Amino acid sequence: EKARIFPVWLHAVVSSFRHSDSITWLPHGRAFAITDTVRFFEEVIPSCGYSYSYKQFMELIAAYGFQHVGYYTRSRSVVFY
């Protein structure tokens, strides 16, 4: 059941000011950046009731049609939709 609501959850997390220090929309609004992967995977995801590794998260977003476009630094990745 959680997988079916994943896109809704992801949109809420990216849009939330509460998590803006670890995940945020890019200015054009067509992509988001995970700006602090450690915090995102160790704090944000578990606080929402999920337990994804980076690999699992990337596989799940790929299943929904998102495209990983690259890294700015080791701790920041960008995903387009």
ChimeraX attribute file (.defattr): number of C-alpha atoms within 10 A of each C-alpha:
attribute: neighborCount
match mode: 1-to-1
recipient: residues
	/A:1	5
	/A:2	9
	/A:3	10
	/A:4	8
	/A:5	9
	/A:6	14
	/A:7	14
	/A:8	10
	/A:9	14
	/A:10	14
	/A:11	13
	/A:12	12
	/A:13	19
	/A:14	19
	/A:15	15
	/A:16	14
	/A:17	12
	/A:18	11
	/A:19	17
	/A:20	16
	/A:21	13
	/A:22	22
	/A:23	26
	/A:24	21
	/A:25	18
	/A:26	13
	/A:27	8
	/A:28	7
	/A:29	10
	/A:30	10
	/A:31	18
	/A:32	20
	/A:33	21
	/A:34	22
	/A:35	20
	/A:36	17
	/A:37	18
	/A:38	14
	/A:39	16
	/A:40	18
	/A:41	19
	/A:42	13
	/A:43	14
	/A:44	19
	/A:45	17
	/A:46	12
	/A:47	11
	/A:48	10
	/A:49	9
	/A:50	11
	/A:51	15
	/A:52	14
	/A:53	12
	/A:54	13
	/A:55	8
	/A:56	11
	/A:57	14
	/A:58	15
	/A:59	13
	/A:60	16
	/A:61	17
	/A:62	14
	/A:63	10
	/A:64	12
	/A:65	11
	/A:66	15
	/A:67	15
	/A:68	15
	/A:69	12
	/A:70	12
	/A:71	13
	/A:72	11
	/A:73	8
	/A:74	9
	/A:75	13
	/A:76	16
	/A:77	18
	/A:78	19
	/A:79	20
	/A:80	15
	/A:81	14
